Amino acid sequence: MATPIRPIPVVTGDDALRFVEAAEAAERTPHTVELGISREEFNKIMQTAQLY
């Protein structure tokens, strides 16, 4: 017998507003990743990589 799918909780009220504000703020904020190597080293690796 199949396991029933649990209902997805719905966020309402002040919690929903905080969630939407946090999501919009995260969308506006640029995110970067630190590679630990210089841009020149990265470009050199990408030039020698065999991309198909």
TORFIPA-810292 format. One record per residue: residue in three letters; chain; x, y, z of N, C-alpha, C in turn. Coordinates in Angstrom, 1 decimal. Each point is the difference from the previous one (the first is absolute). Example, Ala and Ser with C-alpha at 12.3 -4.5 7.8 and 13.67 -1.06 7.14 Angstrom:
TORFIPA-810292
REC  rest  kette     n_X     n_Y     n_Z    ca_X    ca_Y    ca_Z     c_X     c_Y     c_Z
REC   ALA      A    13.2    -5.7     7.8    -0.9     1.2     0.0     0.9     1.2     0.0
REC   SER      A    -0.4     1.1    -0.7     0.9     1.1     0.0    -0.8     1.1     0.8
This chain:
TORFIPA-810292
REC  rest  kette     n_X     n_Y     n_Z    ca_X    ca_Y    ca_Z     c_X     c_Y     c_Z
REC   MET      A     0.8    -1.2     0.0    -0.8     1.2     0.0     0.9     1.2     0.0
REC   ALA      A    -0.4     1.1    -0.7     0.8     1.2    -0.2    -0.1     0.8     1.3
REC   THR      A     1.1     0.7     0.3     0.0     1.0     1.1    -0.7     1.3    -0.4
REC   PRO      A    -0.9     0.5     0.7    -0.7     1.2    -0.4     1.0     1.2     0.1
REC   ILE      A    -0.2     0.9    -1.0     0.9     1.2     0.0    -0.5     1.0     1.0
REC   ARG      A     1.0     0.5     0.8    -0.4     0.9     1.0    -0.3     1.4    -0.5
REC   PRO      A    -1.0     0.7     0.5    -0.3     1.3    -0.5     1.1     1.0     0.2
REC   ILE      A     0.2     0.9    -0.9     1.0     1.0     0.1    -0.5     1.1     0.9
REC   PRO      A     0.7     0.4     1.0    -0.4     1.1     0.9    -0.1     1.3    -0.7
REC   VAL      A    -1.0     0.8     0.3    -0.1     1.3    -0.7     0.3     1.1     1.1
REC   VAL      A     0.9     0.9    -0.4     0.5     1.0     0.8    -0.9     1.2    -0.2
REC   THR      A    -0.6     0.6     1.1    -0.9     1.1    -0.1     0.4     1.1     1.0
REC   GLY      A    -0.6     1.2    -0.1     0.2     1.0     1.0     1.4     0.6     0.0
REC   ASP      A     0.4     0.4     1.2     1.3     0.7     0.2     1.2    -0.9    -0.5
REC   ASP      A    -0.2    -1.3     0.2     1.1    -0.9    -0.4     0.2     0.0    -1.5
REC   ALA      A    -1.1     0.0    -0.7     0.0     0.1    -1.5     0.7     1.3    -0.5
REC   LEU      A    -0.4     1.1     0.7     0.6     1.3    -0.4     1.5     0.0     0.2
REC   ARG      A     0.5    -0.5     1.2     1.4    -0.1     0.2     0.7    -0.9    -1.0
REC   PHE      A    -0.6    -1.1    -0.3     0.5    -0.9    -1.0     0.2     0.6    -1.3
REC   VAL      A    -1.0     0.7    -0.5     0.0     0.7    -1.3     1.1     1.1     0.0
REC   GLU      A     0.0     0.8     1.1     1.1     1.0     0.1     1.4    -0.5     0.0
REC   ALA      A     0.2    -1.1     0.7     1.3    -0.6     0.0     0.4    -0.6    -1.4
REC   ALA      A    -1.0    -0.6    -0.7     0.3    -0.5    -1.3     0.3     1.1    -1.0
REC   GLU      A    -0.7     1.1     0.1     0.2     1.1    -0.9     1.4     0.6     0.3
REC   ALA      A     0.3     0.1     1.2     1.3     0.6     0.4     1.2    -0.9    -0.5
REC   ALA      A    -0.2    -1.3     0.1     1.0    -0.9    -0.4     0.2     0.0    -1.6
REC   GLU      A    -1.2     0.3    -0.6     0.1     0.1    -1.5     0.7     1.2    -0.5
REC   ARG      A    -0.1     1.1     0.8     0.7     1.3    -0.4     1.4    -0.1     0.3
REC   THR      A     0.5    -0.8     1.0     1.3     0.0     0.5     0.9    -0.9    -0.9
REC   PRO      A     1.0     0.5    -0.7     0.8    -0.8    -0.8     0.9    -1.0     0.9
REC   HIS      A     0.1    -1.2    -0.5     0.7    -1.0     0.7     1.3    -0.4    -0.8
REC   THR      A     1.1    -0.1     0.7     1.2    -0.4    -0.6     0.6    -1.2     0.7
REC   VAL      A     0.8    -0.7    -0.7     0.7    -1.2     0.5     1.5     0.2     0.0
REC   GLU      A     0.7    -0.2     1.1     1.4     0.2     0.0     0.6    -1.3    -0.4
REC   LEU      A     0.8     0.0    -1.1     0.6    -1.2    -0.6     1.3    -0.3     0.6
REC   GLY      A     0.7     1.0     0.6     1.3    -0.3     0.6     1.1     0.1    -0.9
REC   ILE      A    -0.3     0.4    -1.3     1.1     0.2    -1.0    -0.3     1.3    -0.6
REC   SER      A     1.0     0.5    -0.7    -0.1     1.3    -0.6    -0.8    -0.1    -1.3
REC   ARG      A    -0.5     1.1    -0.5    -0.8     0.0    -1.3     0.9    -0.4    -1.1
REC   GLU      A     1.3     0.4     0.0     0.9    -0.4    -1.1     0.2    -1.6     0.0
REC   GLU      A     0.2    -0.5     1.2     0.2    -1.5     0.1    -1.3    -0.7    -0.5
REC   PHE      A    -1.1     0.5     0.4    -1.3    -0.6    -0.5    -0.1     0.1    -1.5
REC   ASN      A     0.3     1.2    -0.6    -0.1     0.1    -1.4     1.0    -1.0    -0.7
REC   LYS      A     1.2    -0.2     0.6     0.9    -0.9    -0.6    -0.5    -1.4     0.0
REC   ILE      A    -0.6    -0.4     1.1    -0.6    -1.3     0.1    -1.1    -0.2    -1.0
REC   MET      A    -0.8     1.0    -0.1    -1.2    -0.1    -1.0     0.5    -0.1    -1.4
REC   GLN      A     1.1     0.7    -0.3     0.6     0.0    -1.4     0.5    -1.4    -0.3
REC   THR      A     0.6    -0.7     1.0     0.6    -1.3    -0.3    -1.1    -1.1     0.1
REC   ALA      A    -1.1     0.3     0.6    -1.1    -1.1     0.2    -0.5    -0.4    -1.3
REC   GLN      A    -0.3    -1.2    -0.2    -0.7    -0.5    -1.2    -1.5     0.0     0.2
REC   LEU      A    -0.6     1.0    -0.5    -1.5     0.2     0.2    -0.6    -0.6    -1.3
REC   TYR      A    -1.0    -0.9     0.2    -0.6    -0.6    -1.1    -1.4     0.6    -0.2
